[in-house]
Structures are given as structure tokens and as C-alpha cells.
Amino acid sequence: MTQTKKELVQAALNKQKVDRIPVGFWFHFLPSPERADALVKPELAAANIAGHRAFYEAFQPDFVKLMSDGYFIYPNQGLAEINSAADFARIRPLGENHPWIQQQVALVKQLQESFGQDVLTFYNVFSPARVLEWSLANWRQGWLGDLIAQDKAAVKAGLEVVASDLSDLSRLVIEQGGASGIYFSVQNIEDKRITQSVYEEVVAPVERQILGAANKAGKNNILHICGYEGHHNNLSWYKDYDAKAYNWAVKVEDIPLEEGRRIFGGKTVIGGFGNAATDLLYRGTPAEITAETTSILQAAGQQGVILGADCTVPADIDLDHLEWVRQAGRI
């Protein structure tokens, strides 16, 4: 009996036998999503929903990463007053009834009604440190490192406030929105002062808190270690994060799926392809993409693998390229 798409992806997540290797690709549905504010312009949420639906109809994906375009900006007024580490004491959680959270739950509900009965869905949630990057008008490179150097405890307390809202969001999009899980995006901070020990003390606890909240609501949560635009990460920093599957930039880090699986204790891995317009997935021929897919699977195996990309793919990618990967993954 042929597996349904839900059964197929769930089997891959559980490292069980699959009829074919599932694929997962995604892209943003709004231009400049880091600046799009659906709380101010509700039409942006409608455009995001329409983009998901159009992509689903055109590609019939094996699962869907639900994009949080329009909600990157965390609208906590206390952030506007942060100029020093001590200022973090001024911020308070938005609370689960805030429109920023409730509108995202509503977004997920609408998308679930469109295709959630047929495929697993994973809602995009950023780590607190990344949320600050999107949300602070005075953000600059090295800013968080400066504040941590001033007062680590104060910064950690501020991140805990942000994490409380992101934990509520993660729980509610699963429990009320109907998502299968979250796609949780983390990233090493580009600052030599934020060593692994500092990261473990200040940043990691709040990231684990959010994953913990998602895991209590549902067990199918994906950790994404973001290497967008060439950002390098040390994957070992996240080896103890409790996720069902792991996705990272194999091309940027030069760590293929089979090596990453060893880092993450043998759990399911997602990816294999670069996501840039210069990469094979975007520019390759059918023969080249088929050959690369075969090569990836020969090295990584056929269980506990989902074929995908390092991160979001260009919005103008030819969907045939993604289909070539899917066809090559038939076993």
C-alpha cells in the first residue's frame, strides 16, 4: 500500500522505511520579509497565504514549511528603549493574547484548512537573538556582543522575556493552529566575543526553552541552523538540542548529510542542496540534478533523510528543478 504524503514524511522523521525519499523546499512569499509588518498592513498576511496556496497547487509538496512572512518584527515597545544591557529590565512579555501571536495562529489555521489535511506542516519560528535583529531599529553588527560584555545576566533576562512569547507562539500554532510542528531557526552570532561558552550561558537556554515548549505540544519539530548568505555555524553547538530532524547549510559548512547525522546522534536530516542562484539546484540540467540527488542518497542512505536545500530557495526557481529531485529520490 502506497504511503500518503503524511505517512511518507512521518516515516522519514521516524527513520522508518519509505516508499520514496520525501522532498522539502520553500521560499518567501513576500519581498523583503524582514521589513514586512502585517500588523500594520493586514494585506501582507493575505498575500502570504495566497503565496502558500499557489505554491501548494503548483508543486504539490510532500510537506510545507509555513512561512512567517509579515511577522518577523516583534512588536514589543520596550525594545525601543534598549540602549544598554540594563534597559532589558524594562521589557515585558506581550502575552499569548497579543495580536502578533494570535494573528500568526490564525494564519496557520487558514493554511491548515487549505492543505493541512494532506501534508505535515511546520511553522517558521526564529530564535530570540534573531528576533532582536529583525525588531530593533538600532541593531548593528556587534551590538548584542557589546551588551553581553556589559551585563550577561541582564541580556539573558531580556532574551527570556522574548523567549516566553516565542514559546507561547510555538505552542499555540501547534495546539490551536494545527501545525505539525515548528521549524526553529537558530544561528551562531557573528562576534568572536560570543564564544561557545558564552552562547551556552546566555543564548542556548532560551532556545532550548522554545524547543521544549514546542516538544510538549507536538514531537515533530525541526531545527534549522541558518547559513543564509554564507553565514558559518559550528553545528556541534546544537548537538544536544532536542529536535526530530535537523537542517543546516551543507554547502556553506561543507558538512554533508551523513556527517551531520553523526553530529546529531543519528537523527533525521534534511537538505543536501545549496539554495543560492549560483547552486546546482537553481541552474542545473535534469541530468545534473538527478545525478546529484543520486550521489547525496548514496552517501546519506535512504532512511532518516529528507531531500531539501540549505535554506529558502530563490522565489523565481523553476519548480521543475524541485520535481527532478523528487523523481530521482524514488527507490
Secondary structure, DSSP 8 states (H G I E B T S, - for coil): ----HHHHHHHHHTT---SB--EE----SSSSTTT--TTT-THHHHHHHHHHHHHHHHH--SEEEE--TT--S---GGGGG-SSGGGGGG-----TTSHHHHHHHHHHHHHIIIIITTSEEEEEEE-HHHHHHHH-TT--TTHHHHHHHH-HHHHHHHHHHHHHHHHHHHHHHHHTT--SEEEEEE---S-TTS-HHHIIIIIHHHHHHHHHHHHHH-S--EEEE--GGG----GGGGTTS--SEEEE-HHHHT--HHHHHHHTTT-EEEEEE--STTSHHHH--HHHHHHHHHHHHHHH-SSSEEEEESS---TT--HHHHHHHHHHTB-
